[in-house]
Amino acid sequence: MKRILLIGPPGSNMKSHTEAMTNIFSWSPINSGEVLKKESQSDSETGRKLLQDVIHKNLCRDEYVIELVKQEVADCEKQNRSWMMSGFPRTKLQALQL
């Protein structure tokens, strides 16, 4: 099982590279922006809080991003699937918590 974290500056097409590589190797893509978008569209408590952050133009809280990304990774690990992540960490604090 492969675990790959693709890191680069904003605008470096990490999402595009991740999509291409995960398609080639049949890995599961994990993109923190997509994870946040999906959760904010759900009717969960976290989703509603994320939506409020977006409406008020606040950065999403680190604890939400970290928890959602952990869940995605755990799902892949549980199913013994290789994964490639991009778009994480989104803040300096998240980088320190890795």
Secondary structure as GFF3:
##gff-version 3
##sequence-region A 1 98
A	DSSP	beta_strand	3	6	.	.	.	ID=ss1
A	DSSP	alpha_helix	14	25	.	.	.	ID=ss2
A	DSSP	beta_strand	28	31	.	.	.	ID=ss3
A	DSSP	alpha_helix	32	40	.	.	.	ID=ss4
A	DSSP	alpha_helix	45	55	.	.	.	ID=ss5
A	DSSP	alpha_helix	62	78	.	.	.	ID=ss6
A	DSSP	beta_strand	83	86	.	.	.	ID=ss7
A	DSSP	alpha_helix	92	97	.	.	.	ID=ss8
###
